[in-house]
């Protein structure tokens, strides 16, 4: 392979390295998604805790709502909290799997690019030695 073709091949590898920046952005975005999911989960627990407090106060005070109405509201809040936590857990799982996939793919691409760069360098060195003869 002529020396100029090796240089062109080496230049073609550079955009691949630059594309890895896209993976780095995705990687950072996935970290933000995981953080957001954690906040949603904590907020869901806080809302349910408030509903539990309201239930306790309402049953003790025997306010304007009848006991069956209070129990219905409490049961509905508990159901919504559980559904919300289930969806957050699914989202967290998807984020984790995607996060790991992006990271693994980035490492595989980077390894292949570095292997190609090393091969180009070896071929350039060999071509230089052949020219010197």
PASEBA-1860 file (N, C-alpha, C; in nm, 3 decimals):
! residues 133
1> XXXXXXXX> 0.086/-0.118/0.000/0.000/0.000/0.000/0.090/0.124/0.000 ~ 0.073/0.214/-0.095/0.156/0.334/-0.100/0.140/0.419/0.025 ~ 0.247/0.493/0.052/0.252/0.577/0.172/0.137/0.678/0.177 ~ 0.102/0.738/0.063/-0.005/0.839/0.061/-0.141/0.778/0.094 ~ -0.162/0.651/0.054/-0.288/0.585/0.087/-0.298/0.557/0.236 ~ -0.183/0.527/0.298/-0.183/0.504/0.443/-0.217/0.634/0.517 ~ -0.166/0.745/0.467/-0.198/0.874/0.527/-0.347/0.904/0.516 ~ -0.404/0.872/0.401/-0.548/0.893/0.381/-0.629/0.804/0.475
9> XXXXXXXX> -0.583/0.680/0.490/-0.652/0.588/0.582/-0.645/0.642/0.725 ~ -0.529/0.691/0.762/-0.512/0.747/0.895/-0.604/0.867/0.915 ~ -0.619/0.951/0.812/-0.708/1.066/0.820/-0.854/1.024/0.832 ~ -0.889/0.912/0.768/-1.027/0.863/0.775/-1.063/0.813/0.914 ~ -0.962/0.772/0.990/-0.988/0.724/1.126/-1.023/0.838/1.221 ~ -0.974/0.956/1.193/-0.997/1.070/1.283/-1.146/1.100/1.304 ~ -1.228/1.102/1.196/-1.371/1.128/1.219/-1.436/1.022/1.309 ~ -1.387/0.899/1.303/-1.442/0.796/1.393/-1.414/0.831/1.538
17> XXXXXXXX> -1.295/0.879/1.563/-1.263/0.920/1.700/-1.351/1.037/1.744 ~ -1.378/1.127/1.652/-1.464/1.241/1.684/-1.608/1.197/1.708 ~ -1.652/1.093/1.639/-1.787/1.041/1.661/-1.805/0.985/1.802 ~ -1.695/0.943/1.860/-1.703/0.890/1.996/-1.750/0.997/2.094 ~ -1.734/1.124/2.057/-1.786/1.232/2.142/-1.937/1.222/2.155 ~ -2.003/1.174/2.049/-2.148/1.153/2.054/-2.181/1.052/2.163 ~ -2.105/0.944/2.168/-2.127/0.843/2.271/-2.105/0.902/2.410 ~ -2.006/0.987/2.422/-1.980/1.050/2.552/-2.098/1.138/2.594
25> XXXXXXXX> -2.159/1.209/2.498/-2.277/1.290/2.530/-2.392/1.201/2.574 ~ -2.412/1.090/2.501/-2.520/0.997/2.539/-2.494/0.941/2.678 ~ -2.370/0.908/2.703/-2.331/0.854/2.833/-2.366/0.954/2.944 ~ -2.332/1.080/2.922/-2.364/1.184/3.020/-2.516/1.200/3.034 ~ -2.587/1.194/2.921/-2.733/1.205/2.925/-2.797/1.092/3.003 ~ -2.743/0.973/2.989/-2.797/0.859/3.063/-2.775/0.877/3.213 ~ -2.663/0.936/3.250/-2.639/0.965/3.391/-2.743/1.061/3.446 ~ -2.778/1.161/3.365/-2.882/1.257/3.406/-3.017/1.188/3.419
33> XXXXXXXX> -3.046/1.098/3.327/-3.173/1.023/3.333/-3.181/0.940/3.459 ~ -3.072/0.874/3.494/-3.071/0.793/3.616/-3.092/0.882/3.739 ~ -3.029/0.998/3.740/-3.047/1.092/3.852/-3.191/1.139/3.860 ~ -3.249/1.170/3.745/-3.389/1.213/3.740/-3.482/1.103/3.791 ~ -3.458/0.980/3.751/-3.539/0.868/3.798/-3.532/0.855/3.950 ~ -3.412/0.877/4.005/-3.396/0.869/4.150/-3.479/0.978/4.218 ~ -3.477/1.099/4.161/-3.558/1.209/4.218/-3.707/1.177/4.210 ~ -3.750/1.122/4.096/-3.891/1.085/4.082/-3.931/0.981/4.186
41> XXXXXXXX> -3.846/0.884/4.206/-3.874/0.779/4.304/-3.885/0.839/4.445 ~ -3.791/0.926/4.480/-3.794/0.989/4.613/-3.918/1.076/4.629 ~ -3.956/1.149/4.523/-4.077/1.232/4.529/-4.201/1.146/4.545 ~ -4.203/1.032/4.478/-4.317/0.941/4.489/-4.332/0.892/4.633 ~ -4.221/0.859/4.694/-4.224/0.816/4.835/-4.270/0.931/4.926 ~ -4.225/1.051/4.897/-4.264/1.166/4.979/-4.414/1.194/4.968 ~ -4.468/1.184/4.845/-4.612/1.206/4.826/-4.691/1.101/4.903 ~ -4.649/0.977/4.894/-4.720/0.871/4.966/-4.710/0.891/5.117
49> XXXXXXXX> -4.594/0.936/5.162/-4.578/0.963/5.306/-4.675/1.072/5.351 ~ -4.691/1.175/5.268/-4.789/1.280/5.300/-4.930/1.224/5.305 ~ -4.961/1.136/5.211/-5.095/1.075/5.210/-5.116/0.990/5.335 ~ -5.012/0.921/5.379/-5.024/0.843/5.502/-5.051/0.934/5.621 ~ -4.979/1.046/5.626/-5.000/1.143/5.734/-5.142/1.197/5.731 ~ -5.189/1.233/5.611/-5.326/1.283/5.595/-5.427/1.178/5.641 ~ -5.403/1.054/5.606/-5.493/0.945/5.646/-5.498/0.934/5.798 ~ -5.381/0.941/5.862/-5.376/0.930/6.008/-5.449/1.046/6.075
57> XXXXXXXX> -5.425/1.167/6.026/-5.490/1.285/6.084/-5.641/1.279/6.061 ~ -5.682/1.242/5.940/-5.825/1.238/5.908/-5.898/1.133/5.990 ~ -5.838/1.019/6.011/-5.906/0.914/6.087/-5.912/0.950/6.235 ~ -5.810/1.020/6.283/-5.809/1.060/6.424/-5.905/1.176/6.449 ~ -5.910/1.269/6.356/-5.994/1.388/6.374/-6.139/1.362/6.338 ~ -6.166/1.256/6.264/-6.300/1.225/6.214/-6.362/1.350/6.153 ~ -6.290/1.398/6.049/-6.330/1.523/5.982/-6.454/1.505/5.898 ~ -6.466/1.593/5.799/-6.586/1.599/5.716/-6.600/1.475/5.628
65> XXXXXXXX> -6.490/1.412/5.593/-6.499/1.292/5.509/-6.534/1.170/5.594 ~ -6.614/1.084/5.540/-6.646/0.962/5.613/-6.526/0.868/5.605 ~ -6.521/0.776/5.696/-6.410/0.681/5.701/-6.395/0.604/5.569 ~ -6.504/0.554/5.506/-6.487/0.484/5.378/-6.428/0.576/5.269 ~ -6.465/0.704/5.270/-6.410/0.797/5.171/-6.260/0.817/5.193 ~ -6.222/0.831/5.318/-6.080/0.848/5.352/-6.003/0.723/5.311 ~ -6.058/0.608/5.342/-5.989/0.483/5.306/-5.979/0.466/5.155 ~ -6.081/0.510/5.083/-6.078/0.502/4.936/-5.967/0.593/4.880
73> XXXXXXXX> -5.960/0.717/4.932/-5.857/0.811/4.886/-5.718/0.756/4.919 ~ -5.702/0.703/5.038/-5.574/0.646/5.081/-5.537/0.527/4.992 ~ -5.631/0.439/4.965/-5.604/0.322/4.881/-5.565/0.365/4.739 ~ -5.635/0.465/4.688/-5.605/0.516/4.553/-5.464/0.577/4.550 ~ -5.430/0.654/4.653/-5.296/0.715/4.660/-5.188/0.607/4.667 ~ -5.216/0.503/4.744/-5.119/0.394/4.757/-5.101/0.323/4.622 ~ -5.211/0.298/4.552/-5.206/0.234/4.420/-5.126/0.319/4.322 ~ -5.157/0.449/4.318/-5.085/0.539/4.228/-4.936/0.544/4.260
81> XXXXXXXX> -4.903/0.544/4.386/-4.763/0.545/4.428/-4.693/0.417/4.381 ~ -4.758/0.304/4.400/-4.699/0.176/4.358/-4.681/0.170/4.207 ~ -4.782/0.216/4.133/-4.773/0.217/3.986/-4.659/0.309/3.942 ~ -4.652/0.425/4.004/-4.546/0.520/3.973/-4.408/0.460/3.999 ~ -4.392/0.396/4.113/-4.264/0.334/4.147/-4.230/0.220/4.051 ~ -4.329/0.146/4.005/-4.305/0.040/3.908/-4.254/0.098/3.777 ~ -4.317/0.205/3.731/-4.273/0.269/3.606/-4.134/0.330/3.621 ~ -4.107/0.388/3.735/-3.975/0.444/3.760/-3.870/0.332/3.760
89> XXXXXXXX> -3.903/0.220/3.822/-3.810/0.107/3.825/-3.782/0.055/3.683 ~ -3.887/0.047/3.599/-3.868/0.005/3.460/-3.780/0.104/3.385 ~ -3.806/0.232/3.406/-3.726/0.336/3.342/-3.581/0.327/3.387 ~ -3.560/0.302/3.513/-3.424/0.288/3.567/-3.354/0.168/3.504 ~ -3.426/0.058/3.489/-3.368/-0.061/3.426/-3.330/-0.031/3.281 ~ -3.420/0.032/3.208/-3.391/0.067/3.069/-3.273/0.163/3.060 ~ -3.269/0.259/3.149/-3.157/0.354/3.149/-3.025/0.282/3.178 ~ -3.028/0.190/3.274/-2.906/0.117/3.310/-2.857/0.030/3.193
97> XXXXXXXX> -2.949/-0.042/3.131/-2.913/-0.129/3.018/-2.859/-0.045/2.903 ~ -2.926/0.065/2.872/-2.882/0.153/2.764/-2.747/0.215/2.797 ~ -2.731/0.256/2.920/-2.608/0.315/2.970/-2.491/0.218/2.949 ~ -2.511/0.094/2.989/-2.407/-0.008/2.975/-2.379/-0.040/2.828 ~ -2.484/-0.043/2.747/-2.467/-0.072/2.605/-2.387/0.039/2.536 ~ -2.420/0.162/2.566/-2.347/0.275/2.508/-2.200/0.269/2.550 ~ -2.178/0.244/2.676/-2.041/0.239/2.727/-1.962/0.126/2.661 ~ -2.020/0.009/2.650/-1.952/-0.105/2.589/-1.925/-0.080/2.440
105> XXXXXXXX> -2.023/-0.025/2.370/-2.007/0.005/2.227/-1.896/0.107/2.206 ~ -1.894/0.208/2.288/-1.790/0.310/2.278/-1.652/0.249/2.297 ~ -1.638/0.162/2.394/-1.509/0.098/2.418/-1.469/0.007/2.302 ~ -1.565/-0.064/2.244/-1.534/-0.151/2.130/-1.488/-0.069/2.010 ~ -1.558/0.040/1.982/-1.521/0.125/1.869/-1.383/0.186/1.892 ~ -1.362/0.235/2.011/-1.233/0.296/2.043/-1.119/0.195/2.028 ~ -1.141/0.074/2.074/-1.040/-0.031/2.060/-1.011/-0.060/1.913 ~ -1.116/-0.071/1.832/-1.097/-0.098/1.690/-1.024/0.016/1.620
113> XXXXXXXX> -1.058/0.139/1.653/-0.991/0.255/1.592/-0.843/0.255/1.631 ~ -0.815/0.231/1.758/-0.675/0.227/1.801/-0.599/0.112/1.734 ~ -0.665/-0.002/1.717/-0.601/-0.114/1.646/-0.570/-0.076/1.502 ~ -0.664/-0.009/1.436/-0.641/0.035/1.298/-0.530/0.140/1.292 ~ -0.528/0.230/1.387/-0.422/0.330/1.390/-0.285/0.263/1.406 ~ -0.278/0.164/1.493/-0.151/0.092/1.513/-0.111/0.019/1.385 ~ -0.208/-0.040/1.316/-0.180/-0.110/1.191/-0.130/-0.011/1.085 ~ -0.194/0.103/1.075/-0.151/0.206/0.980/-0.008/0.249/1.011
121> XXXXXXXX> 0.021/0.268/1.138/0.156/0.310/1.178/0.258/0.203/1.139 ~ 0.225/0.077/1.164/0.316/-0.032/1.126/0.339/-0.034/0.976 ~ 0.231/-0.018/0.900/0.243/-0.019/0.754/0.323/0.102/0.706 ~ 0.304/0.217/0.769/0.381/0.336/0.732/0.529/0.314/0.760 ~ 0.560/0.256/0.875/0.699/0.227/0.909/0.760/0.128/0.810 ~ 0.683/0.027/0.774/0.731/-0.072/0.677/0.753/-0.006/0.541 ~ 0.659/0.080/0.502/0.673/0.150/0.373/0.796/0.239/0.375 ~ 0.824/0.303/0.487/0.941/0.390/0.498/1.068/0.309/0.486
129> XXXXX> 1.072/0.193/0.553/1.188/0.104/0.546/1.207/0.058/0.400 ~ 1.099/0.022/0.332/1.108/-0.023/0.193/1.158/0.089/0.103 ~ 1.118/0.213/0.132/1.163/0.328/0.052/1.312/0.353/0.072 ~ 1.357/0.331/0.195/1.498/0.356/0.228/1.592/0.255/0.163 ~ 1.541/0.144/0.120/1.626/0.039/0.060/1.672/0.075/-0.077
END
